[in-house]
Amino acid sequence: MSKRVLLAAAALLAFSMPASAANMIGNCEVTGEKGSIPIANPAKAGQLTVEVSLPAPIWWNGDTPEAIKDGMEYCMAAEIAWRAGYDKLEVVNVGWDALIAGQTSDFDLAMSEISITDERKKIHDFSVPYFSSDIGVLVRKDAPVDEKSIKSAKVGVQQATTGAAFVQDKLGITDVQVYPDQGDMFAALRAGQTDVAVTDTSIVLAEVVANPDKVEVVGQYKTGESYGAIYPKGNANNATLDKIIQSMIDDGTIKKLGEKYLAAAWGKDPASVPYFNP
């Protein structure tokens, strides 16, 4: 082959290839500039370490840290890592009670659909809010519960959640079964051990996607809650991590992730779920 032909072939190949491959962490395409808002001393050198309490489908797609490659909060964490200057993200699964009680360590932030509350602020620092959430009511399709009958129903809640506090303090329900995690709470409902499961609307909508023939969301209560990331109290990197998350809000990154992972997966706008009176 002549030199001229080789040059022409090379030019054609260069033209047909994309200018640059997408930057990826897991299955998440990271779009910000790497290291644009750097943190110098992460909990573990050379990476961002993020805690979560699994399972958390749609937000973290996978049952174990090793299996998770995408999801709303996973891809948020990947983008945070990238903008902080790292292409390595470690996911650490922790118990919900230990996480909320501040009994975990050696992490940079925790993201696990965590509602920001004044009580929790006594233990943790929180990021700027990145998602608004109310409290949803999940029931079995073969045993529906409505706004009135819920007051006398057997209600399942997850321990140490705002949903658990709402059921007992605001609704005054006394027949309450408390479970250590979401999976146990939903399994009990499907098995007929409870009549209702109450937790964040976003979470119960995800359960309907997983079991559409068995459960449905019949209502929600307006609480004005917002999700935020938990930071170790007083950590020097917290303000910088906040700047990263705010930059993702400002440039539309979080909105795009929500459209990709949340709106499509739920099959409906949470705002379309009718509101119950407490």
N, C-alpha and C positions, 0 to 999 in steps of 0.2 A: 504494500500500500504506500502511495506517495506521501510525502510530507504535507502537501496541500490537502489531500483527502483526510489525513489524520487531524489536521488543524480544524477542518470543517466539521468533522465528527465530534471533536471535543467542544467546539462552539455550540453545536446542536444539543449536546448532552447538557452543557451548562445552562442553556436556555430553557430546557425542558424540566430541570430540577428546581424545586423551591429555593428561594434565596437563603432560607435558614430553616432548620427543623424546629418544631415547637419545643420549648423547654418544658420538661415534665418531671413531676414528682408523683410516683405511683401512676395512676391514670388521670391525674389532674394536670391540665395545661396551665402553667403559671405565666402570667402576663405582665407583671410588674418588672421593674429593673432589679436585677439581683444586687443585694447589698445597698439599695438606695436609702434605707433607713436602718443602719447597722446596729446590732447589739454585740458588745464585745465579750461578755462573760456569761454565756448560757449555762444552764444547770449542768450539762454534760458537754465537753469540748467538741466542737465541730458539727453540732447538730442542734435542732430544736426538739425539746422533749415535751410532749403533750399528753395529759392524762384524760381518760374518758371512762365512764361506767357503762359497760356493754351488757345487753344488746341495745343498739340505738339505730335501727334500720332507717335507711334513707339519709340520715345524718352521718352515719359511719356504716358503710356497707360491708358487713362481714361479722362473724361471731368471735373472732380472735384478732388481736392486734396484727399478727402476721398475715392474715387474710385480707385485711382492709387496704384497698387501693384507691377508693373514691368515696363520695358521699358529701353532703353539704358542708358539715363542719370539718371533715377530713381535708377537703380541698381548700377550705378557708385556712386551716392550719398549714397546709403545704404552701399557700401563697404568703402567709406570714413568715414562714421559714425562709422562703426565697428572698423576700424583700429585706429580711434581717441579715442575709448574706450566706445562707446555708442551703445546700441541696439534699440534705439528709434530715428526715423527720422520723422520730421514734414515737410510737404510740404505746402508752402504758395503760393497761386496764386495771382499774381500782374499784373497790366497793363504793357504792353511793354514800353510805353512812360515813365511811372514813373520809371520803372526799369532802363532803359538806361540813364535817366536823373539824376539818383542817388537820387530819392525822396522817397526811401523806407528805412526801418531801422529794427533793431532787427532780423538780419539774419546772418548766418555764411558764406554762399556762395550762389550764384545764378547760375543755369545751365539751359539755355533755347536756345540752339543752337546759342550762342552769338559769333559773329565774333570779333576778337581782332583788334582794330584800334587805331591809335595814338590819334585820337580825343577822343575816349572813355577812353583812359588811363589818360586823364586829370581829369576825374571824379572818376574812379575806379582803383583799383589794379586788375590785371588779373592773373590767374593761368598760369602754363606752358600750351602750346597748347596740345590738346588731339584729335583733328580731323581736317582734311583738307577738305575745301569745296570751290566749285566754284559757279557761278550764273547760274541757270537753267531757261529754257524757257518752260512754260506750255501753251498748247493751247487746244481748243475744237476739237474733232475729226471731227466734221461736218463743221468746219471753220478753216482749218489749216493756220498757218502763218509761213513764212520761214525767212531766214537770211536777205533778202532784204525787204520784205513786213512789217517786224516788225517796221521799221522806221516810217511807216505811220499808224500803228495800234493804237488802244486804249489799253493802257497797265495798268494793275492793279498792285499796289505795296503795301507793308505794311509800314506804317508810321515809320520813324526813323530807317529803316534797311539799310544795305549796298546795298541791291538790289535796293531800291528806289534811293539812291544816284547814283548808277551806271547807271540806266536808264536815269536819267536826265543829269548827268554830263558827262558820257562817251559816251552814245549813242545819246544824244541830242534829245530825244523824247519829244515832247511837249504835246501830248494828254495822260496825265497820271492821273489815278484815284487812290487816296490814301485811304487806309483802315486801321482801327485801329488794326486789328489782321489778322492772316492767314485765319481763318475760313470765315470771311467776304470777303476777297480777292478771295478765291476759289469759294465761293457761287456766287459772281458776275460774275465770268468767266463762270460757268456752266449755269447761267441764261441768258447769252448773253449780259450782261451789259458791258463787256470788251471783247477784242479779245485775250488777253495774260495775264498771271500772271507770274511775274518775282521775284524769290527769290532763296535761296540756292538750289543747285541741289538735295541735300539730301532730302529737304523738298518737292520739287515738285515730286520727285519719290514716296514719301510716299502718296501724293495725288492721283497719278495714281493707287496705290494699293487700295485706298479707292473707287475710281470711274473709274475702268478700261474701262467701255463702253463709257465714256463721254470725258475723257481728255487723253492727251499724252504729253510726253516730247520730243520736236523736236530738241533741241540743248542746248548748254551751253556756257558761256563765262569764259575763264580762268582768275581768279583774284588772285590766290595764298592766299586765306583767310584761316584762322584757327580758330576753336572754342576754347574758354577758359572759365573757370568759373570766374565770377565776385566776388571779395572780397570787403568788406567795406574798403574804403581808409585808409591805415595806421593801420589796425587792427593788434594786436599783434599775432594773430593766423595764419596770412596769410602765413608766411614762413613754418609753420608746415603743413598746408593744402597742400601747394605745394609739400612738401616732400611725403605726402601720395599719391597724384596724380601721381607723378613721380615714386613712387614705383609700382603703378598699371600699368604704362606704361612698366616699366622695367621687371616685372614678367609675362607680357602677359595678365593680367586681362582685360584691356581695349580692347585688340585685340579679346579676346574670347567673350566679350560682343557684340562687333561689328559684329562678325560672327553670333551670336545668334539672335540679334535683327535687325540689319541693312541689311546685305547682303541677308539674307533669306527673309526679308519683301519686299525689293525693287524689287526683281526678276531679277535684273541686276546689273552689276558693273557700278558705276557712270562713270568710265573711258571709257565705251563703248558708252556713249552719245557723238555725234559729237560736235566739237567746232565751234562756229560762230566767225567771225571776227567783232570786234566792229565797 
